[in-house]
């Protein structure tokens, strides 16, 4: 199952990258341009090559020390390496050792980088009793980009270990913090610039901007949760210039965390608004704690303009 999930994730990310990548044109005068190259251009190339080698040398330095993250119920999880993958983005390599008498499934229901929730429920690892397995935990590149994260100070992960046969949870950890070697030199940025449209009950929402993507338009919000509760957030409704559209959005946010929320309007939906760009927005969110039925926050309709 682990390999299948990796292939699915790889296909999704690579497809997105292909759609977003612009095609370059051909050059029929390549030979003439080569003959006309100046000494200054050659010098620039040499400097660029030297800088690339220096950058590669810096990138080869390990970002973390080998660290035991979990050692419980005869299950041991060790962080081995943290690196930037060309396709998957931030990748944390871990070793899972199952010394129990049960086949297990390990998942990662909550992941935060530099205090931003970036988790996705795509990655699981199955490890048979008495076996060990390497697993790579990915964070989708767009979630890192949206949160403005270029350098990683720390990663917080919740590990869930379940019986592979009954699917019953054996144990689930609290957040396990893994600090990188650059922890002390990185400032965690709070990207809350924009228009504050909600600040109540420990929940804060800031409208930031809208952006076009290969599959539609994203309306971007900064969210902050200091309510003392864990919430699953849904977008109940959104209207662009008075036209009601169907939004695609569902994300989790834990207490004390930030979230860059990207509410997707498909191309088909956005066309219904008959707008060339987004000007006036009316949006409504729900914050639900499914463990407690009375822990529900409905923002009501929030209106703003770009």
Number of C-alpha atoms within 10 A of each C-alpha: 11 15 13 10 14 19 12 12 17 14 13 11 18 15 12 14 14 11 13 12 10 8 8 6 6 7 8 8 8 10 9 9 11 9 8 9 10 10 9 9 10 11 11 11 12 12 12 12 12 12 12 12 12 12 11 11 10 10 12 10 10 14 17 19 14 13 14 14 18 16 12 13 12 13 18 17 22 17 21 18 17 20 16 13 12 10 14 18 18 21 19 19 17 21 18 22 20 22 17 16 10 17 18 25 22 22 19 20 17 20 23 22 26 24 20 27 24 24 23 16 10 16 22 21 21 23 21 18 15 14 13 17 14 15 23 21 21 22 21 17 19 12 20 21 12 16 22 15 16 10 16 20 21 21 19 19 20 17 21 19 23 20 16 16 10 9 11 12 14 13 13 16 14 12 14 14 15 19 18 18 16 13 17 10 9 15 11 17 12 15 17 18 12 14 16 16 16 17 14 11 11 14 18 18 24 21 24 18 17 18 13 14 15 13 14 15 20 20 19 18 24 24 22 22 21 16 15 12 16 20 22 15 19 19 19 18 17 23 20 20 16 11 16 17 18 17 21 15 16 15 19 20 25 21 15 16 17 25 25 26 26 21 22 23 22 19 14 12 17 23 13 12 17 12 12 8 15 19 12 14 20 18 20 16 20 18 21 20 17 12 9 9 8 9 13 14 16 14 18 14 15 15 15 13 13 13
